[in-house]
Amino acid sequence: MITDIKGLHHVTSMATDAVENNAFFTGTLGLRRVKKTVNFDAPEVYHLYYGDEVGTPGSVMTYFPFGRMPRGTRGAGEVGVTEFAVPEGSLSFWQDRLDQSGVTGLGVESAFGERRLKFDGPDGDAFALVESPPRGRAPWTGQGIPQDAGILGFNGARFVLRDGAATAELLRFMGYGKIGTDGDITRYAIENGNAADRIDLQVVGDAPSAGQGAGSVHHIAFAVEGRAAQQSAREALLDTGYQVTPVIDRDYFWAIYFRAPGGILFEIATNEPGFDRDEDVAQLGETLKLPERYEPFRDKIEAILPPIQS
């Protein structure tokens, strides 16, 4: 059993237009862009990171804007909803703000006694704002969003699966415990986690298979403090029969990847070294940062990427 996972680290999705994506997350949602870099495997594509002031693990939504990419299709075998935590009593503020911004898919609902506002992202991404206690977290209050309404980080994520048994077993192996069921959704949580500590499994037996594209989650990352804990987790997963990648240096964290039984790509990422390793906190996300191997090609890369000014 893995005992070092703290909850979510980040969620990475795919998009079409980088400028539109940046405007939605920094403008409409008021998150801070904490890093502007490129896809390690496709340097002609941005990798944009949005979160709280310093990109605290458990707050960071990241995107690969691939340009002319077809939209993904919703279904089984994917992260169906990415959930952000907002202060209690703030849903009315958000409903008005999102409605005035032309955001689609708005609807208030409840699950496990929590009020939630569902909405769509620019590429049909499925999101929800969930009223939650702050649990020691402070929002980044950009774009006129008040302190008592700002996004605190992730609440968790909802997986859509045809059969949840094997994924539930994996979550238990990763230290998650079952805390309840509401309709066709079963909730798991990490005890003493980082507040982004909940995973919901929604079982829809007749759901079609999800098709990845713009608006789809590419992978979901779970947090561990450092490399020793990550190595221990990797060995435990290998011993259990999972195919796990070697450790990969992602500049701002180290990462390992493996495929969960329901088809979702899992990552385990370290909390170290963080997004301030190559920028002062006051300037996070302002300058294009490149992996070392791409630095000699900076001029060519910058000529390809669309400019993002704010």
Residue pairs with C-beta under 8 A, 6 or more apart in sequence:
1 172
1 173
1 175
1 236
2 173
2 174
2 175
2 232
2 233
2 236
2 237
3 175
4 175
4 224
4 225
4 229
4 230
4 232
4 233
5 174
5 175
5 176
5 190
5 193
5 222
5 223
5 224
5 233
5 268
6 57
6 58
6 190
6 193
6 194
6 197
6 222
6 223
6 224
6 225
6 271
7 58
7 154
7 156
7 190
7 193
7 194
7 195
7 196
7 197
7 198
7 222
7 223
8 57
8 58
8 154
8 156
8 157
8 194
8 196
8 197
8 220
8 221
8 222
8 223
9 57
9 58
9 60
9 221
9 222
9 223
9 253
9 267
9 268
9 269
9 271
10 49
10 51
10 57
10 60
10 61
10 62
10 221
10 269
11 60
11 61
11 62
11 79
11 82
11 154
11 157
11 217
11 219
11 220
11 221
12 62
12 63
12 64
12 217
12 218
12 219
12 220
12 221
13 61
13 62
13 63
13 64
13 82
13 121
13 125
13 215
13 216
13 217
13 218
14 63
14 64
14 65
14 66
14 69
14 72
14 123
14 212
14 213
14 214
14 215
14 216
14 218
15 21
15 63
15 64
15 65
15 66
15 69
15 122
15 123
15 214
15 215
16 65
16 66
16 67
16 68
16 69
16 122
16 123
16 214
17 65
17 67
17 122
17 306
18 46
18 48
18 63
18 65
18 305
18 306
18 308
19 306
19 308
20 122
21 48
21 63
21 65
21 122
21 123
22 33
22 48
22 308
22 310
24 121
24 122
25 31
25 33
25 48
25 50
25 61
25 63
26 32
26 33
26 50
26 142
26 143
26 310
27 143
28 97
28 98
28 101
28 103
28 143
29 50
29 84
29 151
30 139
30 140
30 141
30 142
30 143
30 144
30 145
30 150
30 151
31 50
31 51
31 52
31 61
31 140
31 142
31 151
32 50
32 51
32 52
32 53
32 55
32 140
32 142
32 284
32 285
33 48
33 49
33 50
33 284
33 285
34 49
34 50
34 51
34 54
34 55
34 60
34 275
34 284
34 285
35 47
35 48
35 49
35 55
35 252
35 275
35 279
35 284
35 285
35 289
36 46
36 48
36 49
36 285
36 286
36 287
36 288
36 289
36 308
37 46
37 47
37 49
37 251
37 288
37 289
37 290
37 291
38 44
38 45
38 46
38 47
38 288
38 290
38 291
38 294
38 301
38 305
39 45
39 46
39 47
39 64
40 47
40 250
40 291
42 64
42 66
43 290
43 291
43 294
43 297
43 301
44 301
44 304
44 305
45 64
45 65
45 66
45 67
46 63
46 64
46 65
46 305
46 308
47 62
47 63
47 64
48 62
48 63
48 65
48 308
49 55
49 60
49 61
49 62
49 252
49 275
49 285
50 60
50 61
50 62
50 63
51 59
51 60
51 61
51 140
51 153
52 59
52 137
52 138
52 139
52 140
52 151
52 152
52 153
53 138
53 140
53 281
53 284
54 274
54 275
54 276
54 281
54 284
55 252
55 274
55 275
55 284
56 137
56 153
57 194
57 196
57 223
57 269
57 271
58 153
58 154
58 194
58 195
58 196
58 197
58 223
59 137
59 152
59 153
59 154
59 196
61 82
64 218
66 214
69 213
69 214
70 213
70 214
71 123
71 124
71 213
71 214
71 215
72 78
72 123
72 124
72 210
72 211
72 212
72 213
72 214
72 215
72 216
73 208
73 210
73 211
73 213
74 80
74 126
74 160
74 210
75 160
75 207
75 208
75 209
75 210
75 211
76 160
76 161
76 162
76 204
76 207
76 208
76 209
76 210
76 262
76 263
77 160
77 161
77 162
77 209
77 210
77 262
77 263
77 264
78 159
78 160
78 210
78 212
78 216
78 217
78 263
78 264
79 157
79 158
79 159
79 160
79 217
79 220
79 264
80 126
80 158
80 159
80 160
80 202
81 118
81 126
81 127
81 128
81 157
81 158
82 125
82 126
82 127
82 128
82 154
82 157
82 217
83 116
83 127
83 128
83 129
83 130
83 154
83 155
83 156
83 157
83 158
83 198
84 127
84 128
84 129
84 130
84 151
84 152
84 153
84 154
84 155
85 129
85 130
85 131
85 132
85 137
85 151
85 152
85 153
85 154
85 155
85 195
85 196
86 94
86 129
86 130
86 131
86 132
86 149
86 150
86 151
86 152
87 131
87 132
87 134
87 139
87 148
87 149
87 150
87 152
88 131
88 132
88 133
89 131
89 148
90 129
90 131
90 148
90 149
91 108
91 115
91 116
91 117
91 129
91 131
93 146
93 149
94 117
94 129
94 149
95 106
95 108
95 117
97 145
98 106
98 117
98 119
99 106
103 119
103 120
104 119
104 120
105 118
105 119
105 120
105 126
106 117
106 118
106 119
107 117
107 118
107 119
108 115
108 116
108 117
108 118
109 115
109 116
109 118
110 116
111 182
111 183
111 185
111 200
112 180
112 182
112 185
112 187
114 130
114 131
114 132
115 130
115 131
116 128
116 129
116 130
116 131
117 128
117 129
118 126
118 127
118 128
119 127
119 128
119 129
120 126
120 127
121 127
121 215
122 215
123 214
123 215
124 214
124 215
125 215
125 216
126 215
128 155
128 158
129 151
130 155
132 152
132 155
132 195
134 152
135 152
135 195
136 195
137 152
137 153
137 195
138 147
138 152
139 145
139 147
139 149
139 150
139 151
139 152
140 150
140 151
141 147
141 150
145 151
152 195
153 195
153 196
154 196
155 196
155 198
156 189
156 196
156 197
156 198
156 199
156 200
157 198
157 199
157 200
157 217
157 220
158 185
158 199
158 200
158 201
158 202
159 167
159 199
159 200
159 201
159 202
159 262
159 264
160 202
160 204
160 207
160 210
161 167
161 201
161 202
161 203
161 204
161 262
162 203
162 204
162 205
162 206
162 207
162 262
163 203
163 205
163 262
164 186
164 201
164 202
164 203
164 262
166 261
166 262
167 201
167 260
167 261
167 262
167 264
168 178
168 186
168 188
168 201
169 261
170 260
170 261
171 188
171 199
171 201
172 178
172 188
173 236
173 240
174 222
174 233
175 190
175 191
176 188
176 189
176 190
176 199
177 188
177 189
177 190
177 191
178 186
178 187
178 188
179 187
179 188
179 189
180 186
180 187
181 187
184 202
184 203
184 204
185 200
185 201
185 202
186 200
186 201
186 203
187 198
187 199
187 200
187 201
188 198
188 199
188 200
188 201
189 197
189 198
189 199
190 197
194 223
196 223
209 263
210 216
210 263
212 218
217 264
218 265
219 257
219 264
219 265
219 266
219 267
220 264
220 265
220 266
220 267
221 255
221 266
221 267
221 268
221 269
222 266
222 267
222 268
222 269
223 268
223 269
223 270
223 271
224 230
224 233
224 268
224 269
224 270
224 271
225 270
225 271
225 272
226 270
226 271
226 272
227 247
227 254
227 270
227 272
229 270
230 247
230 254
230 256
230 268
230 269
230 270
231 247
233 256
233 268
234 244
234 247
234 256
234 268
237 244
237 258
238 244
242 258
242 259
243 258
243 259
244 256
244 257
244 258
245 255
245 256
245 257
245 258
246 256
247 254
247 255
247 256
248 254
248 255
248 256
248 257
250 269
251 277
251 278
251 289
251 291
252 273
252 274
252 275
252 277
253 269
253 270
253 271
253 272
253 273
253 274
254 269
254 270
254 272
255 267
255 268
255 269
255 270
256 267
256 268
257 265
257 266
257 267
258 265
258 266
259 265
259 266
260 266
275 284
276 284
278 289
279 285
279 286
279 287
279 289
288 298
288 301
288 302
288 305
290 298
290 301
294 301
